[in-house]
Amino acid sequence: MSCPICSKPATKKYRPFCSRRCADVDLARWLNGSYAVPSEDPEDAEEAASALEEIRSRPH
């Protein structure tokens, strides 16, 4: 397995990364939003609330 950051061979201690540095680079990308997971939720809070109410009012 190769490191997803630098492509060097991964080490057991930092798997799937090759080093602490690459693990920290990956963590920083998650924390600053570079790896944001796309959402299909409505952007508008009111729209989200009304969509939730609609789902809750449906018969089960």
N, CA, C and O atoms as CSV, one atom per row, in Angstrom:
chain,resi,resn,atom,element,x,y,z
A,1,MET,N,N,0.850,-1.167,0.000
A,1,MET,CA,C,0.000,0.000,0.000
A,1,MET,C,C,0.899,1.235,0.000
A,1,MET,O,O,1.921,1.278,0.686
A,2,SER,N,N,0.501,2.230,-0.777
A,2,SER,CA,C,1.298,3.450,-0.811
A,2,SER,C,C,0.562,4.579,-0.091
A,2,SER,O,O,-0.667,4.590,-0.010
A,3,CYS,N,N,1.318,5.496,0.412
A,3,CYS,CA,C,0.803,6.646,1.147
A,3,CYS,C,C,-0.074,7.491,0.213
A,3,CYS,O,O,0.356,7.829,-0.890
A,4,PRO,N,N,-1.296,7.836,0.638
A,4,PRO,CA,C,-2.165,8.638,-0.219
A,4,PRO,C,C,-1.704,10.091,-0.377
A,4,PRO,O,O,-2.202,10.810,-1.243
A,5,ILE,N,N,-0.765,10.515,0.450
A,5,ILE,CA,C,-0.280,11.893,0.372
A,5,ILE,C,C,0.939,12.006,-0.548
A,5,ILE,O,O,0.969,12.868,-1.427
A,6,CYS,N,N,1.935,11.150,-0.355
A,6,CYS,CA,C,3.190,11.286,-1.110
A,6,CYS,C,C,3.532,10.077,-1.970
A,6,CYS,O,O,4.506,10.116,-2.722
A,7,SER,N,N,2.760,9.018,-1.874
A,7,SER,CA,C,2.939,7.783,-2.662
A,7,SER,C,C,4.126,6.920,-2.250
A,7,SER,O,O,4.442,5.954,-2.945
A,8,LYS,N,N,4.787,7.236,-1.153
A,8,LYS,CA,C,5.840,6.357,-0.636
A,8,LYS,C,C,5.183,5.141,0.005
A,8,LYS,O,O,3.988,5.182,0.295
A,9,PRO,N,N,5.922,4.069,0.234
A,9,PRO,CA,C,5.337,2.894,0.893
A,9,PRO,C,C,4.839,3.241,2.309
A,9,PRO,O,O,5.513,3.947,3.058
A,10,ALA,N,N,3.672,2.742,2.649
A,10,ALA,CA,C,3.100,2.991,3.976
A,10,ALA,C,C,3.874,2.199,5.030
A,10,ALA,O,O,4.438,1.141,4.749
A,11,THR,N,N,3.887,2.739,6.246
A,11,THR,CA,C,4.510,2.028,7.358
A,11,THR,C,C,3.428,1.551,8.311
A,11,THR,O,O,2.349,2.140,8.387
A,12,LYS,N,N,3.721,0.493,9.028
A,12,LYS,CA,C,2.745,-0.097,9.938
A,12,LYS,C,C,2.309,0.907,11.005
A,12,LYS,O,O,1.129,0.974,11.348
A,13,LYS,N,N,3.243,1.676,11.523
A,13,LYS,CA,C,2.947,2.612,12.607
A,13,LYS,C,C,1.957,3.706,12.185
A,13,LYS,O,O,1.124,4.118,12.992
A,14,TYR,N,N,2.033,4.178,10.948
A,14,TYR,CA,C,1.204,5.299,10.502
A,14,TYR,C,C,0.234,4.913,9.383
A,14,TYR,O,O,-0.272,5.777,8.667
A,15,ARG,N,N,-0.016,3.646,9.242
A,15,ARG,CA,C,-0.848,3.139,8.158
A,15,ARG,C,C,-2.148,3.908,8.043
A,15,ARG,O,O,-2.783,4.122,9.076
A,16,PRO,N,N,-2.587,4.332,6.907
A,16,PRO,CA,C,-2.111,4.065,5.555
A,16,PRO,C,C,-1.041,5.042,5.079
A,16,PRO,O,O,-0.703,5.066,3.895
A,17,PHE,N,N,-0.511,5.841,5.987
A,17,PHE,CA,C,0.501,6.839,5.626
A,17,PHE,C,C,1.907,6.301,5.823
A,17,PHE,O,O,2.108,5.241,6.415
A,18,CYS,N,N,2.879,7.057,5.312
A,18,CYS,CA,C,4.275,6.626,5.438
A,18,CYS,C,C,4.941,7.239,6.662
A,18,CYS,O,O,5.960,6.734,7.133
A,19,SER,N,N,4.374,8.324,7.180
A,19,SER,CA,C,5.016,9.037,8.283
A,19,SER,C,C,3.996,9.869,9.050
A,19,SER,O,O,2.854,10.036,8.623
A,20,ARG,N,N,4.426,10.371,10.164
A,20,ARG,CA,C,3.583,11.259,10.976
A,20,ARG,C,C,3.271,12.524,10.195
A,20,ARG,O,O,2.162,13.052,10.276
A,21,ARG,N,N,4.247,13.008,9.442
A,21,ARG,CA,C,4.053,14.217,8.656
A,21,ARG,C,C,2.887,14.066,7.688
A,21,ARG,O,O,2.019,14.936,7.626
A,22,CYS,N,N,2.857,12.971,6.933
A,22,CYS,CA,C,1.782,12.758,5.963
A,22,CYS,C,C,0.437,12.558,6.667
A,22,CYS,O,O,-0.596,13.003,6.165
A,23,ALA,N,N,0.442,11.898,7.814
A,23,ALA,CA,C,-0.787,11.746,8.586
A,23,ALA,C,C,-1.301,13.119,9.036
A,23,ALA,O,O,-2.504,13.379,9.005
A,24,ASP,N,N,-0.383,13.988,9.451
A,24,ASP,CA,C,-0.770,15.330,9.877
A,24,ASP,C,C,-1.264,16.175,8.703
A,24,ASP,O,O,-2.198,16.962,8.857
A,25,VAL,N,N,-0.652,16.018,7.545
A,25,VAL,CA,C,-1.105,16.729,6.340
A,25,VAL,C,C,-2.541,16.318,6.021
A,25,VAL,O,O,-3.375,17.166,5.704
A,26,ASP,N,N,-2.828,15.025,6.105
A,26,ASP,CA,C,-4.171,14.530,5.844
A,26,ASP,C,C,-5.165,15.084,6.861
A,26,ASP,O,O,-6.255,15.519,6.489
A,27,LEU,N,N,-4.797,15.069,8.134
A,27,LEU,CA,C,-5.671,15.613,9.174
A,27,LEU,C,C,-5.954,17.092,8.926
A,27,LEU,O,O,-7.095,17.535,9.061
A,28,ALA,N,N,-4.936,17.850,8.568
A,28,ALA,CA,C,-5.110,19.279,8.297
A,28,ALA,C,C,-6.069,19.495,7.131
A,28,ALA,O,O,-6.863,20.435,7.153
A,29,ARG,N,N,-6.008,18.648,6.126
A,29,ARG,CA,C,-6.934,18.764,4.992
A,29,ARG,C,C,-8.372,18.535,5.430
A,29,ARG,O,O,-9.278,19.227,4.964
A,30,TRP,N,N,-8.595,17.569,6.324
A,30,TRP,CA,C,-9.942,17.346,6.844
A,30,TRP,C,C,-10.401,18.547,7.663
A,30,TRP,O,O,-11.539,18.995,7.527
A,31,LEU,N,N,-9.519,19.068,8.512
A,31,LEU,CA,C,-9.906,20.151,9.411
A,31,LEU,C,C,-10.164,21.461,8.686
A,31,LEU,O,O,-10.999,22.247,9.132
A,32,ASN,N,N,-9.471,21.721,7.578
A,32,ASN,CA,C,-9.709,22.988,6.879
A,32,ASN,C,C,-10.774,22.881,5.805
A,32,ASN,O,O,-11.054,23.863,5.117
A,33,GLY,N,N,-11.379,21.700,5.646
A,33,GLY,CA,C,-12.493,21.545,4.719
A,33,GLY,C,C,-12.107,21.102,3.324
A,33,GLY,O,O,-12.971,21.038,2.449
A,34,SER,N,N,-10.850,20.795,3.084
A,34,SER,CA,C,-10.441,20.346,1.758
A,34,SER,C,C,-11.097,19.029,1.365
A,34,SER,O,O,-11.309,18.769,0.181
A,35,TYR,N,N,-11.416,18.203,2.345
A,35,TYR,CA,C,-12.040,16.907,2.083
A,35,TYR,C,C,-13.529,16.922,2.421
A,35,TYR,O,O,-14.077,15.894,2.818
A,36,ALA,N,N,-14.174,18.033,2.276
A,36,ALA,CA,C,-15.584,18.138,2.626
A,36,ALA,C,C,-16.413,17.123,1.847
A,36,ALA,O,O,-16.222,16.934,0.646
A,37,VAL,N,N,-17.320,16.486,2.541
A,37,VAL,CA,C,-18.210,15.518,1.929
A,37,VAL,C,C,-19.412,16.279,1.380
A,37,VAL,O,O,-20.069,17.005,2.126
A,38,PRO,N,N,-19.711,16.127,0.088
A,38,PRO,CA,C,-20.841,16.876,-0.475
A,38,PRO,C,C,-22.161,16.432,0.147
A,38,PRO,O,O,-22.352,15.260,0.473
A,39,SER,N,N,-23.043,17.370,0.299
A,39,SER,CA,C,-24.340,17.096,0.894
A,39,SER,C,C,-25.435,17.506,-0.077
A,39,SER,O,O,-25.286,18.473,-0.824
A,40,GLU,N,N,-26.518,16.775,-0.061
A,40,GLU,CA,C,-27.656,17.141,-0.882
A,40,GLU,C,C,-28.755,17.784,-0.046
A,40,GLU,O,O,-29.877,17.972,-0.516
A,41,ASP,N,N,-28.423,18.119,1.199
A,41,ASP,CA,C,-29.378,18.791,2.065
A,41,ASP,C,C,-29.592,20.227,1.574
A,41,ASP,O,O,-28.678,20.837,1.019
A,42,PRO,N,N,-30.788,20.758,1.776
A,42,PRO,CA,C,-31.044,22.146,1.370
A,42,PRO,C,C,-30.128,23.110,2.119
A,42,PRO,O,O,-29.866,22.935,3.309
A,43,GLU,N,N,-29.655,24.110,1.423
A,43,GLU,CA,C,-28.767,25.098,2.039
A,43,GLU,C,C,-29.534,25.998,3.008
A,43,GLU,O,O,-28.991,26.400,4.037
A,44,ASP,N,N,-30.760,26.311,2.695
A,44,ASP,CA,C,-31.550,27.215,3.505
A,44,ASP,C,C,-32.110,26.491,4.727
A,44,ASP,O,O,-32.698,25.418,4.591
A,45,ALA,N,N,-31.939,27.051,5.893
A,45,ALA,CA,C,-32.389,26.406,7.131
A,45,ALA,C,C,-33.904,26.224,7.161
A,45,ALA,O,O,-34.392,25.189,7.618
A,46,GLU,N,N,-34.651,27.211,6.682
A,46,GLU,CA,C,-36.114,27.087,6.661
A,46,GLU,C,C,-36.543,25.963,5.722
A,46,GLU,O,O,-37.450,25.194,6.038
A,47,GLU,N,N,-35.896,25.873,4.582
A,47,GLU,CA,C,-36.210,24.807,3.641
A,47,GLU,C,C,-35.900,23.441,4.245
A,47,GLU,O,O,-36.651,22.485,4.055
A,48,ALA,N,N,-34.801,23.356,4.966
A,48,ALA,CA,C,-34.435,22.100,5.630
A,48,ALA,C,C,-35.465,21.740,6.695
A,48,ALA,O,O,-35.848,20.576,6.819
A,49,ALA,N,N,-35.914,22.723,7.461
A,49,ALA,CA,C,-36.898,22.471,8.510
A,49,ALA,C,C,-38.226,22.011,7.912
A,49,ALA,O,O,-38.850,21.086,8.432
A,50,SER,N,N,-38.659,22.642,6.831
A,50,SER,CA,C,-39.928,22.236,6.224
A,50,SER,C,C,-39.808,20.852,5.588
A,50,SER,O,O,-40.764,20.077,5.615
A,51,ALA,N,N,-38.664,20.537,5.025
A,51,ALA,CA,C,-38.454,19.202,4.467
A,51,ALA,C,C,-38.490,18.145,5.560
A,51,ALA,O,O,-39.032,17.059,5.354
A,52,LEU,N,N,-37.922,18.450,6.712
A,52,LEU,CA,C,-37.952,17.522,7.842
A,52,LEU,C,C,-39.379,17.315,8.342
A,52,LEU,O,O,-39.782,16.188,8.628
A,53,GLU,N,N,-40.136,18.393,8.446
A,53,GLU,CA,C,-41.531,18.277,8.870
A,53,GLU,C,C,-42.335,17.424,7.892
A,53,GLU,O,O,-43.174,16.622,8.303
A,54,GLU,N,N,-42.077,17.599,6.606
A,54,GLU,CA,C,-42.783,16.818,5.590
A,54,GLU,C,C,-42.473,15.328,5.736
A,54,GLU,O,O,-43.364,14.487,5.622
A,55,ILE,N,N,-41.222,15.016,5.984
A,55,ILE,CA,C,-40.824,13.617,6.169
A,55,ILE,C,C,-41.474,13.036,7.412
A,55,ILE,O,O,-41.943,11.898,7.392
A,56,ARG,N,N,-41.508,13.797,8.483
A,56,ARG,CA,C,-42.097,13.330,9.742
A,56,ARG,C,C,-43.607,13.124,9.635
A,56,ARG,O,O,-44.165,12.275,10.331
A,57,SER,N,N,-44.269,13.887,8.774
A,57,SER,CA,C,-45.738,13.789,8.667
A,57,SER,C,C,-46.188,12.661,7.751
A,57,SER,O,O,-47.378,12.353,7.704
A,58,ARG,N,N,-45.276,12.042,7.028
A,58,ARG,CA,C,-45.636,10.925,6.156
A,58,ARG,C,C,-46.021,9.704,6.995
A,58,ARG,O,O,-45.423,9.436,8.037
A,59,PRO,N,N,-47.040,8.964,6.515
A,59,PRO,CA,C,-47.396,7.734,7.239
A,59,PRO,C,C,-46.275,6.699,7.128
A,59,PRO,O,O,-45.598,6.616,6.104
A,60,HIS,N,N,-46.091,5.935,8.161
A,60,HIS,CA,C,-45.020,4.928,8.183
A,60,HIS,C,C,-45.495,3.630,7.687
A,60,HIS,O,O,-44.727,2.670,7.637
